[in-house]
Amino acid sequence: MGIVVVANADTDTLGFSAAHSDRYVYSNYFVPMLLTFDDGRTPILPFYVKQALIEATRYGSIDRDRLPHLLKQLGLSEVWSANAMDAAEENLPGQDPTMSHRERPASRPTLLGDQDAEFIAGLLQSDVGIAFLDRTRIRPMGFALGEHVYALALAPGEEAVLEQRTYTKKELTLEEQDETEQQTDIELTSALTTELQEGFERQKSISDTWGLNASHTGSYTSPTGFWGTFNASHTIGYTRNVTEANQETSRRAVKDSRTATSKVAARYRTQHKTDFKLVTETGSETKSKRTVRNPNRVTPITLHYFKVLQRLELAQERYGARICWAPTVKEPALAFAKKISDGRQRILEQAATAAGTPPTMPVRPAPGQPAAAPTKVFYSAVKTLDKWGVVGDMSADYDVDVPFDAGWLWDGDVDFIRANVNLITRRPPDSIAARVVGAPLVTSSDGGTVVRVRVHVGAAMWIGGPGADVQVAANFQQAPTNAGQNADDAAYNALVAAYVTGLQEWTDKRDELLAAAAIAADEFEARLRAGFSPVNEMISQIVAEHFPAGVRDEAWEIDLWNRVFDWERASFVSYPGWWSGGDARAPELDPGDFLNASWAKLYLPVRAGMELTALRWIFGKAVATRLDPRVEDRLQKFVDELSKFRTEALGSADEMPELGEPCQDVPEKVYCLAKWSELMPTDGTHLEVVQGATTAADAVTAKEITDAEELRAALLESERQSNRLKTKAWDQISEPADLDVHIGTDRS
C-alpha cells in the first residue's frame, strides 16, 4: 500500500510585499528631579551632599552660627533638622585640620559681598533626575519630483548622446569652519549615497555634547555610544514630577530633532548637484551612452529633466524612562594625566638605573702608605621649584648644580648626596618629597666645573599652597699636588686615564639609554591615549569617590551594583579647562577636550526595576535597610509615579513586554511624540517630454505630408471596399463551389 504525501504550499509565503526599512538615531534627555519632604519645599539630601555641607561648616568659610540665617534666606529653614544633620555630623569622622586645600571647601571671595548663601544653594541642587530615552525613526516613504535640472531641445529627427554625471558631496561635520569634503564622479549611478542618518547622528552629537567639542585633534575620540548622549539643556532648572519632565523633554526633543534633520536635509539638497553634458563622437569606437532621438519629422520636442527626491518620514519616539544619577567630578582627567606622568618617569628611571653608577675618581696615595685626603662639603645654590600643576601638585625633575673650587675632586659618594637633598618649604613633610634620579655627573657649567644632580620632586595637590626650594650638598676630596710625587705617579696616571675613558663610556651609554627611554615613553603615552575612554575614566572616579571599599570588596556587592546601574548606557559631558585656570595638560588639544576639562558630569541611568535600591544608596548610603519613614515614603511615591508613567506610555511598568500565552506576538511599544517629513536628494532623474507648439515644415515637406496622408486614406478606403466585397460574397455562398478547369490547345 503506497503512502500519499500532500504538501500544502502557502501562497502568501511565496509572494513579495513592501516592508519598511527603518533606521534609528538615539538621543537621551535628562531633567533634574527635586525630591522633597511632604511640605513640597524642603529637599531630601543625598549622603555626599550632607558630608559636603558639614565639612563646609567645620573646615570651610561658613560660620556654623550663621547657617540657620543662610538657610532661612534661601527659604529652606527645615533642611538641617529634616535631614537629621546633627546626627550625621556626629557620625562624620573627624578630619585633620591640616587637610589639603583641595579637600577643604574653598572660601568664596567676591566683589558682590557674601556668597555663602549661593554656595549652600549650589550644594542643595539635585543630582538625581529623569532620563528619557528617545530615538528618531527614519522611514523611507517613496519619492517626489524635485527642482528642474536641465532642458534639452531636439529638432525633428535629431539625435543626441547624453552623458550624465552626478556629484555627491558628503561632509564630515556640519558646524566647524574647516569642512572636509569627499566627492565621487560617476556615470549614471552613484557609489556614494547621501544618507540622512549619518548626518543626523553627527548633528545630534554636536547639539548634545554642548560642553565637549565633538572633534578632537588628539589620538583618541570621546565616544558617544550606540545609545546616544544625554542632553540636559532645558528651560527649567528642575522638576517635581514625572509628567512635567515628560512634557518639557517632549517639546525639547521634537524641536531639536526636527531642527537637526531640516538642517541636514537642506544642506544635502543644496550641495547635491546633477550635471548633463552633450557629447559629439566620431570614429568607430563603441561606447555605452544614453541616446535620445526625436522621432518626429517636422515637430521639435523639449526634454525636461527633474531631480528625484526621496521622501522620508521621521518620528520622534520615546521608548524608555529611567531614574538617572548625575554626579560631578572636578579635574576628571587628573588621574589619567598622573598615570601618564608616572609611567614616563618610571621608564626614564629604569633607563637611568640600567646605566649603572659612574666610575669613581681614583685617589692619589701618599708616599709610603695610603693616607686619607682632606675632604670638604660644597653646597648648591637654593633652587626655587616652579613646575607646579594647575591644582598645586607637582611631579617634575630639576637639575641642581653643586659648584666646587679648583683643586678639589668629587669623591663619587652618591649616598652622601641622597642624604643631603634638603627641601625648604612650609608644606607638611608628608605632602612633598624629593629624591635623586639616576647618577650625578661632573660637567662644565658657566666656565666652571660642577656636579650636576637630577632631583625629582613630588607634591600633593594644594591649590594656592606655599612654594618650595631645594638645595643639594656633595662631598669632595682635595686633589693631589705635584709635591711629594713618588714612583706611584705612573700607576696613578694610568688609573686616572682609565677613569676618564670609563667615565666617557658611561656617559655615552647613559645618553643612549635615556634617548631610547624617551622614545619608549612617547610610545607609552600614545598607547594610553589611543585606548583612553572618558566614560570609563569617569566611572572609575565615581566608584572611588562614592563607593567605599567596604561596599565593593565582595562578589555579591559588585554583582548588585552592576544590576542596579546601567553602566553600559552611561554618558558624560565635560566643561572646558578655562574654568579652572592654569596651564592646559594637553595644549595641543581643544580646551573642551576631556584631558583639559575643568569639570565633568557623569549621567548614570538606573536599570528598570532597581529604582528604590538605587535611591536608598544615593540618599542614605544604604543597600538593604530602610531609611527614615518620611524619606522612604517619598522615594516610594517617586518610583510609583515613574512606574505609572511607563505603564501608560510604554505598556508596562518595567518596559518589558507582558507575555500571557505561548508564542505570543509582541508588538513594539513606544510613545510617539511627533512626526514630520523631509526630502533627501538621490542620483536619479525624471524625464518629461514636451512637444513643440510650432513645426519646421516648408511648402515641399507640407505637400509631401499631405500626399502621404491622401495616399494613406486611399489605401484605407481600398481595404474597406475589399472587406465589404468579401463579406457580401460570404453571405451568398451556401455550399462549396465547383470549378471546371480545361487545359488544351484548341482555340475553339
C-alpha positions in Angstrom: 0.0 0.0 0.0 1.5 3.3 -1.0 1.7 6.4 1.1 0.4 9.6 -0.4 2.1 12.8 0.8 0.4 16.0 0.0 2.4 19.2 0.5 0.3 22.3 1.1 2.0 25.4 -0.2 1.1 28.7 1.4 0.9 31.2 -1.5 1.4 34.1 0.9 4.9 32.9 1.7 5.8 32.8 -2.0 4.8 36.4 -2.6 6.6 39.6 -2.1 5.4 42.8 -0.4 6.9 46.1 0.5 8.3 46.4 4.0 9.6 49.5 5.9 13.3 50.0 6.1 13.6 52.0 9.3 16.8 53.5 10.7 17.2 55.0 14.2 19.1 57.8 15.7 19.2 57.6 19.5 19.2 60.5 21.9 18.5 61.0 25.7 17.2 63.9 27.7 17.9 64.5 31.4 15.8 66.6 33.7 16.8 67.0 37.4 14.2 65.9 39.9 13.8 67.7 43.2 12.8 65.2 45.8 11.3 66.9 48.8 9.6 66.1 52.1 5.8 66.3 52.4 5.9 70.1 52.6 7.0 70.2 49.0 9.8 72.6 49.7 12.5 71.0 51.9 14.8 68.9 49.7 15.9 65.4 50.7 19.8 65.5 50.7 22.0 62.6 49.4 24.7 61.4 51.8 27.5 63.1 50.0 25.8 66.4 50.0 25.3 66.1 53.7 29.0 65.4 54.1 30.0 68.4 51.9 27.7 70.7 53.9 29.1 69.6 57.2 32.6 69.9 56.0 31.8 73.4 54.8 30.7 74.4 58.3 33.5 72.5 60.1 36.6 73.4 57.9 35.3 75.9 55.4 34.4 79.6 55.3 30.8 79.2 56.5 30.2 80.0 60.2 28.1 77.4 61.9 26.2 80.0 63.8 25.3 81.8 60.6 24.0 78.7 58.9 20.3 79.0 60.2 20.2 82.6 58.9 21.5 81.5 55.5 19.0 78.6 55.2 16.2 80.9 56.1 17.4 83.4 53.5 17.0 80.6 50.9 13.6 79.6 52.2 14.9 76.2 53.5 14.8 76.6 57.2 13.9 73.0 57.8 16.7 71.4 55.7 19.1 70.9 58.7 16.6 69.3 61.0 14.5 67.4 58.4 17.6 65.6 57.1 18.9 64.8 60.6 22.1 66.7 60.0 23.0 66.8 63.7 23.2 63.0 63.8 25.1 63.0 60.5 27.6 65.5 61.9 28.2 63.3 64.9 28.7 60.2 62.7 31.1 62.0 60.4 34.6 61.1 61.4 36.9 63.9 62.4 39.5 65.1 59.9 42.9 66.6 60.2 42.7 70.4 60.2 45.9 70.4 58.1 44.0 68.6 55.3 44.9 69.6 51.8 43.2 72.7 50.2 41.6 70.5 47.6 39.8 68.5 50.3 38.5 71.6 52.1 35.7 73.8 50.8 37.3 76.9 49.5 36.5 80.4 50.7 34.4 82.4 48.2 35.8 85.9 47.8 33.7 88.1 45.6 33.1 91.8 44.8 29.4 91.3 45.3 29.6 90.6 49.0 28.9 87.4 51.0 28.5 84.3 48.7 27.8 81.7 51.4 24.1 81.6 50.6 24.8 80.9 46.9 27.4 78.3 47.9 24.8 76.5 50.1 22.2 76.8 47.3 24.6 75.2 44.9 25.2 72.3 47.3 21.5 71.7 47.6 20.9 71.3 43.8 19.7 67.9 42.8 21.9 65.3 41.1 19.0 62.9 40.6 16.7 63.2 37.7 14.7 61.5 35.0 16.4 60.3 31.8 14.0 59.9 28.9 15.4 57.5 26.3 14.4 58.8 22.8 15.0 57.8 19.3 14.2 59.3 15.9 12.7 56.8 13.4 13.7 57.4 9.8 11.4 55.6 7.4 11.6 55.9 3.5 8.1 56.6 2.1 8.7 56.9 -1.6 9.9 59.6 -4.0 8.9 63.0 -5.2 10.0 65.3 -8.0 12.5 68.0 -7.1 13.8 71.0 -8.8 14.3 71.4 -12.6 17.8 70.3 -13.6 18.2 70.6 -17.4 16.2 71.2 -20.5 17.3 69.8 -23.9 15.6 70.8 -27.2 15.7 68.4 -30.1 14.9 69.4 -33.7 12.9 67.0 -35.9 14.8 63.7 -36.3 17.8 65.0 -34.2 19.7 62.6 -32.0 21.9 63.5 -29.0 24.2 61.4 -27.0 23.7 62.2 -23.3 26.3 61.6 -20.6 25.0 62.0 -17.1 27.5 62.8 -14.3 26.4 63.1 -10.7 28.3 64.7 -7.9 27.6 63.9 -4.3 29.3 65.8 -1.6 29.5 64.3 1.9 30.6 66.5 4.8 32.3 65.0 7.9 31.0 67.9 10.0 28.2 70.4 9.9 29.4 73.0 12.4 33.2 73.5 12.0 34.6 76.2 9.9 37.0 73.9 8.1 35.0 71.4 6.1 36.2 68.1 4.9 34.6 67.1 1.6 34.5 63.8 -0.3 33.5 64.0 -4.0 32.9 61.0 -6.3 32.5 61.4 -10.1 30.3 58.7 -11.6 28.3 58.0 -14.7 24.5 57.1 -14.3 24.9 55.6 -10.9 26.4 56.7 -7.6 28.7 54.8 -5.3 28.3 57.3 -2.5 24.8 57.7 -1.2 23.6 60.8 0.8 22.4 59.2 4.0 20.4 61.3 6.4 21.1 59.0 9.3 24.8 59.7 9.3 24.4 63.5 9.1 21.6 63.5 11.6 23.7 61.5 14.1 26.6 63.9 13.6 24.3 66.9 14.1 22.8 65.4 17.2 26.2 64.7 18.6 27.2 68.3 18.2 24.0 69.5 19.8 24.0 67.1 22.7 27.7 67.3 23.7 27.4 71.0 24.3 30.2 71.0 26.8 32.5 68.8 24.9 34.0 69.7 21.5 32.8 66.9 19.2 36.0 66.9 17.2 39.5 66.2 18.5 43.0 66.8 17.3 44.4 64.2 19.6 44.8 60.5 19.1 41.5 59.5 20.8 37.9 60.2 20.2 35.4 60.5 23.0 32.6 58.0 22.1 29.0 59.0 22.2 27.9 55.4 22.3 25.2 53.5 20.4 22.5 54.7 22.8 23.3 58.4 22.2 24.4 61.1 24.6 22.5 62.9 27.3 21.1 66.4 26.7 20.4 68.4 29.8 19.8 71.9 28.3 16.2 72.8 29.2 14.2 75.8 30.0 13.6 74.6 33.6 16.1 74.1 36.3 14.4 71.1 37.8 11.1 69.4 38.0 9.0 67.9 40.8 7.1 65.2 39.0 7.5 62.8 36.0 4.6 64.4 34.0 6.2 67.8 33.9 9.6 66.3 33.0 8.0 64.3 30.2 6.2 67.4 28.7 9.4 69.5 28.9 11.6 66.9 27.3 9.0 66.1 24.6 8.9 69.6 23.3 12.7 69.9 23.5 13.3 66.5 21.8 10.9 67.3 18.9 12.4 70.8 18.4 16.0 69.5 18.5 15.4 66.6 16.2 13.3 68.5 13.6 15.8 71.3 13.6 18.7 68.9 13.1 17.0 66.9 10.3 15.9 70.1 8.5 19.4 71.5 8.6 20.9 68.3 7.3 18.4 67.7 4.6 18.6 71.3 3.4 22.4 71.2 3.4 22.4 67.9 1.4 19.9 69.2 -1.1 21.9 72.4 -1.6 25.2 70.5 -2.1 23.8 67.8 -4.3 24.4 68.6 -8.0 23.5 66.8 -11.2 25.2 67.9 -14.5 24.4 66.9 -18.1 26.8 67.2 -21.0 26.3 66.8 -24.7 29.0 64.7 -26.4 29.8 64.6 -30.1 31.7 61.4 -31.1 33.4 60.4 -34.4 35.1 57.2 -35.3 34.2 53.5 -34.9 34.6 53.2 -31.2 31.5 52.0 -29.5 30.6 53.2 -26.1 27.6 52.7 -23.8 25.8 56.0 -23.8 22.3 57.2 -23.5 21.0 58.2 -26.9 18.0 60.5 -27.1 16.2 60.8 -30.5 13.3 62.9 -31.7 11.2 60.6 -33.9 9.1 63.4 -35.4 9.8 64.6 -38.9 8.7 68.2 -38.5 7.9 68.8 -34.8 10.5 69.7 -32.3 10.4 68.4 -28.7 11.9 69.6 -25.4 13.2 67.2 -22.8 12.9 68.4 -19.2 15.0 66.7 -16.5 14.0 66.9 -12.8 15.7 65.7 -9.7 14.2 62.7 -8.0 14.0 63.2 -4.2 13.5 60.6 -1.6 10.6 61.3 0.8 11.5 60.3 4.4 9.1 60.2 7.3 10.6 60.9 10.7 9.1 60.2 14.0 10.4 61.1 17.5 9.7 58.2 19.7 10.1 57.7 23.5 11.0 54.1 24.3 12.1 54.4 27.9 12.3 56.5 31.1 14.9 55.9 33.7 16.0 57.4 37.0 19.4 58.9 36.4 22.2 59.9 38.8 24.4 62.8 37.6 27.3 63.3 39.9 30.2 65.7 39.0 33.9 65.3 39.1 36.5 68.1 39.3 39.6 67.7 37.1 38.3 64.5 35.6 41.5 63.7 33.7 43.8 64.4 36.6 44.3 60.7 37.4 44.8 59.8 33.8 47.4 62.6 33.3 49.2 61.4 36.5 49.2 57.9 35.1 50.9 59.1 32.0 53.4 61.2 34.1 54.2 58.4 36.4 54.6 55.9 33.6 57.0 58.2 31.7 59.0 58.8 34.9 59.2 55.1 35.6 60.6 54.4 32.1 63.2 57.1 32.5 64.2 55.9 35.9 64.6 52.4 34.7 66.9 53.6 31.9 69.0 55.6 34.4 69.3 52.6 36.7 70.3 50.4 33.7 73.1 52.8 33.0 74.6 52.0 36.4 76.8 54.2 38.5 79.7 56.2 37.0 83.3 55.1 37.7 84.9 56.6 40.8 87.7 59.1 40.6 91.0 57.4 41.8 92.7 59.0 44.9 96.5 59.6 44.8 98.1 57.6 47.6 100.5 59.4 50.0 104.2 58.4 49.8 104.8 55.2 51.7 101.3 54.3 52.6 97.9 55.5 51.6 96.6 58.4 53.7 93.1 59.9 53.9 92.9 63.0 51.7 91.3 66.2 53.1 87.6 66.4 52.4 85.2 69.3 52.2 81.4 69.7 51.6 80.2 72.1 48.9 76.5 73.2 48.6 74.5 74.2 45.6 72.6 77.4 45.3 69.0 77.4 46.6 66.8 76.5 43.6 63.2 77.6 43.5 60.7 74.9 42.4 58.5 76.3 39.7 56.9 73.4 37.8 53.6 73.3 39.7 50.4 71.8 38.3 47.1 73.7 37.9 45.9 72.2 41.2 49.1 72.9 43.1 50.6 69.5 42.6 54.0 68.6 41.2 55.8 65.7 39.6 58.9 67.1 37.9 62.7 66.8 37.6 65.2 69.6 38.3 68.9 69.7 37.5 70.8 71.1 40.5 74.4 72.0 40.1 76.9 71.8 43.0 79.9 74.0 42.2 83.3 73.4 43.8 86.7 75.1 43.9 89.7 74.3 41.9 92.0 71.7 43.5 89.1 69.6 44.7 87.6 66.4 43.2 84.2 64.8 43.8 84.6 61.6 45.8 81.8 59.8 43.9 79.7 59.2 47.1 76.1 59.2 45.7 74.7 58.1 49.1 76.1 61.3 50.7 74.2 63.4 48.1 71.0 61.5 48.6 71.2 62.1 52.3 71.8 65.8 51.8 68.9 66.7 49.5 67.2 69.5 51.5 63.6 70.8 50.9 62.9 74.3 52.1 59.1 74.7 52.4 56.2 75.3 54.7 54.3 72.3 53.3 53.9 69.3 55.7 56.7 66.7 55.2 54.2 64.0 54.2 52.9 66.2 51.3 56.1 66.8 49.4 59.3 64.7 48.9 62.5 64.8 46.8 64.9 62.1 45.6 67.9 61.8 43.4 67.2 60.4 40.0 70.0 58.5 38.2 73.7 59.2 38.9 75.3 62.6 39.4 77.6 63.8 36.7 80.7 66.0 36.8 80.4 68.6 33.9 81.2 72.1 32.9 78.8 75.0 33.5 79.2 78.8 33.1 83.0 78.4 32.8 83.4 76.3 35.9 83.1 72.6 36.9 80.1 71.4 38.8 78.5 68.1 40.0 75.1 68.0 38.3 72.4 66.2 40.3 69.0 65.4 38.9 66.3 65.7 41.6 62.7 64.5 41.2 60.2 66.4 43.4 56.7 65.1 44.0 54.0 67.1 45.8 50.4 66.5 46.7 47.6 68.8 45.4 47.2 72.1 47.2 45.6 74.9 45.3 47.3 78.2 46.2 49.6 76.3 48.6 53.1 77.6 49.7 56.1 77.2 47.4 59.2 75.2 47.9 63.0 75.4 47.3 65.7 72.7 47.2 69.4 72.6 48.0 71.9 69.8 47.5 75.3 69.1 49.1 78.2 66.9 47.9 81.5 65.7 49.5 84.8 66.4 47.8 88.5 65.4 48.3 91.5 67.6 47.8 93.2 67.0 44.5 96.8 65.7 44.8 99.7 68.2 44.1 103.0 67.8 42.4 104.7 67.9 45.8 105.6 64.6 47.2 105.2 62.6 43.9 106.9 59.3 44.0 107.2 56.2 42.0 103.5 55.5 42.1 102.7 58.5 39.8 102.8 56.3 36.7 100.3 53.9 38.2 98.1 56.7 39.4 98.2 58.4 36.0 97.1 55.1 34.4 94.2 54.9 36.8 93.2 58.5 36.0 93.3 57.7 32.3 91.2 54.6 32.8 88.8 56.7 34.9 88.4 59.3 32.1 87.8 56.6 29.5 85.3 54.8 31.7 83.5 58.0 32.5 83.1 58.8 28.8 81.9 55.3 28.0 79.4 55.5 30.9 78.2 58.9 29.7 77.6 57.7 26.2 75.8 54.6 27.4 73.6 56.7 29.7 72.7 59.2 27.0 71.9 56.3 24.6 69.6 54.6 27.2 67.9 57.9 28.1 67.3 58.7 24.4 65.7 55.2 23.9 63.7 55.7 27.1 62.4 59.0 25.8 61.1 57.3 22.7 59.6 54.5 24.7 57.9 57.0 27.0 56.4 58.7 24.0 55.1 55.4 22.7 53.7 54.5 26.1 51.8 57.8 26.2 50.5 57.3 22.7 49.2 53.8 23.6 47.4 55.1 26.7 45.8 58.0 24.8 44.7 55.6 21.9 42.9 53.3 24.4 41.6 56.1 26.6 37.8 56.1 27.3 36.5 59.2 29.1 33.4 57.3 30.2 35.5 54.6 31.8 37.7 57.2 33.5 34.6 59.0 34.9 33.1 55.7 36.2 36.3 54.7 37.9 36.4 58.1 39.7 32.8 58.0 40.7 33.3 54.5 42.1 36.4 55.6 44.1 34.6 58.6 45.5 31.1 57.4 46.2 31.5 53.6 46.7 33.8 53.0 49.7 36.0 49.9 49.6 33.7 48.2 52.2 30.8 48.0 49.7 32.7 46.6 46.8 35.0 44.0 48.3 32.6 41.1 47.9 31.5 39.4 44.6 27.8 39.8 45.5 28.3 43.6 46.0 29.9 44.0 42.6 27.0 42.0 41.1 24.5 44.2 42.9 26.0 47.5 41.6 26.0 46.1 38.0 22.3 45.1 38.4 21.3 48.5 39.9 23.1 50.9 37.5 23.1 50.7 33.7 26.9 51.2 33.3 26.8 50.4 29.6 24.5 53.3 28.9 26.5 55.8 30.9 27.4 59.1 29.2 29.1 62.3 30.2 29.6 65.9 29.4 32.8 67.9 30.2 33.3 71.6 30.7 36.3 73.4 29.1 39.5 73.9 31.0 39.4 77.7 31.1 37.0 77.5 34.2 39.8 76.1 36.3 42.6 78.4 35.1 46.2 77.4 34.9 48.0 75.7 32.0 46.3 73.0 30.0 47.5 69.5 30.4 47.4 68.9 26.7 47.9 72.4 25.0 47.8 70.8 21.5 44.1 69.8 22.1 41.0 71.9 22.4 40.2 73.4 25.8 36.9 71.4 25.8 38.8 68.1 25.3 38.4 65.7 28.2 42.1 65.8 29.0 41.9 69.6 29.6 38.4 69.6 31.2 37.9 71.5 34.4 34.7 69.6 35.4 32.7 66.7 34.1 29.2 65.3 34.8 28.5 61.6 34.5 25.0 60.5 33.6 24.5 57.1 35.1 21.0 55.6 34.5 19.4 53.1 36.9 18.1 49.9 35.5 14.3 49.5 35.3 13.0 47.8 38.5 16.0 48.7 40.6 15.0 52.3 41.3 14.3 52.0 45.0 17.6 50.2 45.7 19.5 52.9 43.8 17.7 55.8 45.6 18.3 54.3 49.0 22.0 54.2 48.2 22.2 57.7 46.7 20.3 59.4 49.5 21.0 57.2 52.5 24.1 55.1 51.7 22.0 52.1 52.5 21.6 48.9 50.5 19.0 46.7 52.2 18.0 48.7 55.3 15.1 51.1 55.1 15.6 54.9 55.5 13.7 57.3 57.6 10.0 56.6 57.1 9.4 60.1 55.7 12.3 59.7 53.2 11.3 56.1 52.4 7.7 57.2 51.7 8.8 60.0 49.3 11.1 57.7 47.4 8.4 55.1 47.0 6.0 57.7 45.7 8.6 58.8 43.2 9.1 55.2 42.0 5.4 54.6 41.8 4.9 57.8 39.7 7.6 56.6 37.3 6.0 53.1 37.0 2.6 54.7 36.3 4.1 56.8 33.5 5.8 53.8 32.0 2.6 51.7 32.1 0.5 54.4 30.4 3.1 55.5 27.8 5.1 52.3 27.2 2.7 49.5 28.1 4.4 48.1 31.2 5.9 49.4 34.5 9.4 47.9 33.8 9.5 48.5 30.0 9.3 44.7 29.4 6.5 43.0 27.3 3.8 41.2 29.1 3.7 37.5 27.9 0.4 35.7 28.6 0.4 32.9 26.1 2.9 30.7 24.2 4.5 32.2 21.1 2.7 35.5 21.6 3.2 38.2 19.1 4.9 41.1 20.8 4.5 44.4 19.1 6.9 47.2 19.8 5.5 49.6 22.3 6.8 53.2 22.1 5.3 56.6 22.7 5.4 58.7 19.6 5.9 62.4 20.3 5.7 63.9 16.8 6.0 63.1 13.1 7.4 65.2 10.2 8.8 64.6 6.7 12.0 65.5 4.9 13.1 65.3 1.3 16.6 64.0 0.5 18.4 64.1 -2.9 19.1 61.0 -4.9 21.1 60.3 -8.0 18.1 59.7 -10.2 16.4 62.0 -12.7 12.9 62.1 -14.1 12.3 62.9 -17.8 9.3 64.8 -19.1 8.8 65.2 -22.9 7.1 68.4 -24.1 6.1 68.7 -27.8 6.8 71.9 -29.6 4.0 74.3 -30.4 5.3 75.0 -33.9 6.6 72.9 -36.8 9.6 73.1 -39.0 7.8 72.0 -42.3 8.4 74.0 -45.5 6.0 74.0 -48.6 7.5 70.9 -50.2 7.6 69.0 -46.9 4.0 70.0 -46.2 3.0 68.8 -49.7 4.7 65.5 -49.2 2.9 65.1 -45.9 -0.4 66.0 -47.5 0.1 63.5 -50.3 1.2 60.8 -47.9 -2.0 61.4 -45.9 -4.2 61.2 -49.0 -2.4 58.0 -50.1 -2.9 56.5 -46.7 -6.5 57.5 -46.8 -6.9 55.8 -50.3 -5.3 52.6 -49.1 -7.6 52.5 -46.1 -10.7 53.0 -48.4 -9.5 50.2 -50.7 -9.2 47.9 -47.8 -12.6 48.8 -46.6 -14.1 48.1 -50.1 -12.3 44.7 -50.2 -13.7 43.8 -46.8 -17.3 44.7 -47.9 -16.9 42.6 -51.1 -15.6 39.6 -49.1 -18.4 40.0 -46.6 -21.1 40.1 -49.3 -19.7 37.0 -51.2 -19.6 35.1 -47.9 -23.3 35.7 -47.4 -24.2 34.5 -51.0 -22.2 31.2 -51.0 -24.2 28.5 -49.3 -22.3 25.4 -50.4 -18.9 24.7 -51.9 -18.3 25.9 -55.4 -17.5 23.6 -58.3 -14.8 24.7 -60.7 -14.1 23.0 -64.1 -10.7 23.7 -65.4 -10.0 22.8 -69.1 -6.5 22.9 -70.4 -5.9 22.4 -74.2 -4.6 23.9 -77.4 -7.9 24.0 -79.4 -8.8 27.6 -79.7 -12.5 26.8 -80.4 
